[in-house]
Amino acid sequence: MPENICIRNLNNFTGKSVALSGWVWNVRGSGKVQFLQFRDGTGFVQVVAGASDISPEEFETLRRLGQESSVKVEGKVVENAKALIGVEIIASKIELVSDSKNYPISPKEHGTDFLMDSRHLWLRSPRQQAILRIRHRIAKSIRNYFDELDFTLIDAPIFTPNECEGSSTLFSTDYFGENAYLSQSGQLYMEAACMAFGKAYCFGPTFRAENSNTRRHLTEFWMVEPEAAYMDLEGDMELAEGLIRKIVSDVLETNKNELILIERNLKPLQAMAKAEKFPRITYTQAVQILTDAGENFEWGNDFGGAHETIICSHFNLPVIVHGYPASIKPFYMKLEADLKTVKNMDILAPEGYGEIVGGGERESDLEKLRNRMAEQKLNEKDYEWYLDLLRYGSVPHAGFGLGLERAVSWICGLPHVRETGAFPRLPKRLRP
């Protein structure tokens, strides 16, 4: 009996007979040869079936197969230089498992709303599978990076009693008679974790009740958030840059076929991988870039997507912007000596993708933190546990957050963040 294997391993079986189990993506051909585009969840391969290679009943079944019918295939693996994976299958047996008729997503063009309504089926397409395989690699790279640096994975809670990033973007819910919120960030909990473990990170879902319908925003997304004790802003920038370099180099090495399939221009990613260091500029320098470009931008405002694109266009690489005004940053950011700016940093991705990392050094002085909370009219009672971190053994510490979906969007060169996850949640989309 032929060995039952998966498509991603076919290159190891050239010249051998194999068995595959999967689904029909497309069937074409005429006369005595049929070409079956076949998938098994690990990849796509062409199966060539001649009328003399399989039984007449099997050949007739093959001719009538509907898209997404499930079948089993046996055949010989042969080289095909034109194929994306370099091989194809010469069939010796075709077995129908379940027929599929009138599959709703045909090879013709479909509107975005239709495809999003059919997301549970759209996932089967080559492009969507390629994107999600790249996402898988990015997630794996993130875990490997922090594991190799001796960070401990600590899961942050999804239900929280208080805000982290701002009360206007919280999803609230009743929690047995008490008000609770879906987590905007695991950062405050990772600050507690790093005081216990030295270096810790969380990697999980976060939620923002922001009614934003731009190509960069989701209401539910995944974020990795490391925090390290005895780390300053310089160390934080090095840690974040190292993570992005790790992700891009891993994807270029292991997912080149997927990048080619989705027609990603590889040159910007390759240039980033070769660059010695990401450019670093202050917020004030970034404002000057905008002014020189003719933008009417006032110091003290936050950057929008268009502003970030202009800033990055000067470098064509990810750029680290640090020293933002304290007035537009959360209470936990450590103040610079001028008391007007904070020791924070954002990493802006090129090609119009904007912020993919935000973080910085945290305030480690109890009284200074309390003053900042008072300025922002926060109730100390809601943060008593967090203030304990500064009461008992406070040390300098820093961290950041990297949004997984934005990173996927940039690395894949996607026009919209909605394709970066299996079942995206947007302000106007809760299904499927």
N, C-alpha and C positions, 0 to 999 in steps of 0.2 A: 504493500500500500504506500502511495506517496506520502511524504511528511507534511503534516498540516502546519503551515507557517503563516506569518503576516507579511503584508506588502513591504513594509519598511525594511525587512530583512532579505528581500528577494535577490539583491546583488550578491549575496553569499551562496546562492544556489544555481548560478548560471550553468546550463547544461543538464540540470537535474529535473526530475519530475516532482511536482509539489501539489498540494491541495490547499485551496483557499475558500474561506467562507465569508460572504459579504452581501453587497447590494449592487444593483445595476444603476449606473449613472446615465448611461446612454447606449443605444444600439444603432449602428448604421451598417450599410452594406447592401449588396444586391447579388443575385445569382448564387454562386456557390461559396461565397466568403462573407462572414459577418464579423464586425469589429465591435466588441463589447468594452465600453469604458466601465471599469469595475472598481469598487472601493470596499475597504473592510474596516474603516475607522482609523487605520494607521497610514493610509495613503491611497493613491489611485494608480491603476495599471491598465494597459490595454490588453485585452484577451482576443486573440485571433482564432476564429473557429471556421474551419473549412468543412464543406459538406461531406468530404471523405474522411474527416478526422473524428467525427462524432456520429452517433446513430441518427437516422432520418428523423426519428421522433424528437430527439434532443435538438436537432437543427431547426425543426419547425417550431418547437417551443421557444428557442432563442429568437427567432424572427419575430415572434409575437409578444415578447416580453415588454411590459410597461416599465417606465422609469420608476426606480426604487423597489422593484421586485427583489426579493431575497433569493439568492442562489448559492450553490456550491460549485466550485470549478476545480477540475484537475487538469494538469498540463505540464509542458516542459518550459523552463525558463530559458529564453534566448536573448542575446544582446540586440539592442536597438539604439543606435547613437542619437536618434532624433527624440527619443522619449526622455522626459524630465528625469526619470530615475535610471535611465540607461538600459532597461530591459523590458521585455513584454512576455506574454504567455501564449504558447501554441496549445490550444485546448485539445484534450482527449476525452473529456466528459463534462457535461453540464447537467446539474440537478436542480430543478425548481423546488424551492422551499415554500414560498408564498408569493402569489402574483399581486401586482399593484396596478390598478387602473386609474386613469384620470388624475395623476399626481398634479397638485395645483401649481407647483413652481416649475414651469417649463423652461427650455433654453432661451425663450424670447425675453425681451426686457420687461421688467415689472417695476411699478412705482415703489418708493421707499416705504410708504404706509402699509402697502400690501405685504411687503417682505417682512416688516417688523411685526405685523399681525400674525404672520406665519413663521415667526422666529424659530419655533420648535422644529420646523422642517428646513428652514433656510440654513440652519447649522450644518446640514449635510453637504452643502456646496463646497467645491474645492477652495474657493477664496476664504470662506468663513472658517473652514477647518485649518487653513494655513495660518490665519490670524490667531486663532486660539491655541495652536501649537506654539507659536512664537510667545504668546502670553504665558503658556506653561513653562517655556524655557526661561523667560524673564523671572518668573516666580521662583524657579529652581535656583537661578543665579543669585537672587537676593538671599535666599536661605543659606546657600553655600558660602557666600561672602561673609555674612555675619557669624556663621558657625566657625569658619576658619579664623576669625578674629576673636574667638572665645566669648562672643555675646551669648547670653542665655535667652531663649524664647520664653516670654511671659505673656499669656493671653490677657488682654484688657477686657473689662466687662462691656457689654453692649448697652445695658440699662445703666444710666448714671443719674445721680441726684442733682448735678449742677452742670453749668455750661463750661465750655473750654474756649471756643472761638467766637462766641457772640450769641446772645439770646434770640436774635432775629432769624437764625437759621437752624433752630432746634425743632425736631419732631417730638411732641410731648404725648404722654400716655398715662392713663391711670394705673398705678402700681399698688393694688390692694388698699385704695383709699389715700394714697400719697402720690404726688406728682413726680413723674420720672421722665427722662429724656433718652432718645436713642443717641448713642455716642457720636459726637463730631470728631473725636480724636482720642487715642489712648495715651496721649503724651503725659498728662499729669500722673497717671498710674505708672508709666514707665520711669518717671522721675523717682517715684517711691521704689520701684524695682531696682534702679541703678544704685540707690543708696544701700540696697541689700546685696546685690550681686556684682556691683562695680560696672558691668556693661550688660545691658538688657535691650530687647526689642520686642515689639508686638507686630503682628502681620495679620490683619483681618478687616472686616467690613466696617465702614463708617458712613454716616448719614448727614446730609445737609438739606434742610427744608428751605432751600433758596429757589424761588420761582424763576430760574434762569434757563432760557432755552437756546443758549449758544452752543456751538459745536464742541466746546470744551467742558461742559458741565453735565454731571449726573447727580441724582439725589441719593444714590447708594453706590459706593465705590470702595475699593480695597486700598489700604495704605500700610506701608511699612514705616515704623517709627522707632528708631534706635535712640537710646539715651546712655551717656557715659559719664561716670563720676571722674572728677579731676581732668575734665576736657574743657578747653577754651574754644573761642570762635575759630581760631586758626586750625585746631585739630578737627573741629566739626566740618569745616570746608574740605579738608583733606579726606575725611571719612566719606563725605557725600560724593566727591569727585571720583574717589576710588570705586564706589558702588556703581556709578554710571558707566565708568570704563569697563568694569567687570561685565555688566549686563550687555553692553554693545559688542564687546569682543566675543562673548559666549554665543550671542545670536548670529553674528557673522560667521562663526566657526561651525555651528551645528544646524543652522536654519537657513542656509543660503538658498536652497531649493524653494522654500516657502516664500522668502523675500522676492525671488525671481517670479514666482507664480502670481504674487499680488502686484507685480510690476513696480517694486520699490526701487528708486534710484539709490544705488549703494554708495555712490561717491561721497555724499556728506557723512555717512556713518564711517566709512573707511578713513576719511580725513580726520574725523574726531578721534578714531582709534590711534592714529599716528601722531597726533598733536602732543607735544611735551607737557603742556599744562593748560588748563582752562583759563581764559582771561579773567581778571578780577578788577572790578571797578566799584567805586562808592556810589551810593544813591545820588549824591550831588553831581558826580561825574556823569551819571546816566541822565540826569535832568539837563545837563549841558548838551549832551548828544541830541536830546529831543529839541532843545532850543535852537541848536545849530541846524537842525533839519526843518525848522520853520514851524514847529509845534508850539501852540500857545499853552504851555504847561507851567503851573506854579509849584515851587518847592513846597512840599508838605502834603501834596496829593498822592494818591496811590496810582500805580501804573495800570492801565487797561491793556487788553490784548494787542491793540494796534501799537501802543507805546512799546510794549515788549518786543514786538516784531522789528520796529525801527532800531531799538538798542542792539538786538542780536545781529541785524544786518551789517553792522560795523565789524563783526568778527567772524561770522559764518561758522561759529563753534558755540557750544554751550558756554554761557558767560555767567559768572558769579557776581551778583550785585549785593553789596553789604552796607550796613549803616543807614537803615531807613529811619524816617522820623518816628519818634516815640509815640506821637499822637495817633498814628494809624496802626499801631501794633499792640498785641495783647499785654496784659499787666505783668506777665511772668518774664518778659524779655529784659535782659540786663541793660541798664543805661550806660551809655558812653560817658566820658568825663565831661562833655559839653552839656549833658542833661537834656539835649534836644533829640539825640539819635540813640539807637539801641544796637547792641552787638548781635545783629541778626544777619541772615543771608538768604537770598533766593537764588536758585539756579534756573536760568531761562534757556529753554531749548531753541535751537535755530529753526529756520524754515517756517516761521510763523506759529510754532507750537507753544511758546511762552513758558510760564512757570511749571516746573515739574518737581521741584524740591523747595521746601521752605523750612527754615529752622534757625538755630542760633544758640547763644549762651543764655542760660537761665539766671534769673536773679537769685543769689544765694544769701543775701543779707535780709533778715527778717523785717527790720523796720523799714527798709527801702521798699520791700515788697508790699508791706501794709500801706505805705503811702501811695503806691501805685494803685492798689485796690481802691483806696478811698477816692483817688482822682477819677477812677472809672465807675464810681458808685456801686461797687460790689459789696455784698454782705459777707463779712468775715466768717460768720457762723456757718455759711455754706461751704467754707473752705478750711474748716478747722483741721481736718486730717492732713490737708496739703501743707498748712502752715507748720504742722509738726515736723515735717521734713527739714525745715530750717531751724526749728528749735533744738533738734537732737542730732548733732553731728553734721551740720550743713557743710558742704564743700562746693567748689566751683564745678559746674556740670553743664553739658550741652547736648543737643540732639536735633533731629530734623524729621520731617515727614516727606515721603515720596509717594505720590499717587500712582498706583499701578496702571490704571486705565490711561492716564495721560502719557505715561512712559510707553505703553503699548502703541498708542495713537501716533506718537512721534517716531518711534523706531519702525513702525509699519508704513508710515507716511499716509495715514488715513485722513480723509476729509472731515470726519465726524467721530466723536468718541463713542457713539452708540454701537459701533461694530467691535469694540474692544472686549466685551464680555458676552457670555452666553445669553443672558436674559437681562438686558439693561433696564434700569429704572430712570425715567425722566419725569419732569413735572406733569406731562400729559400722557404718560405711559406706565400702566401698572400691570398690563397683561401682554403676552401669556406668562 
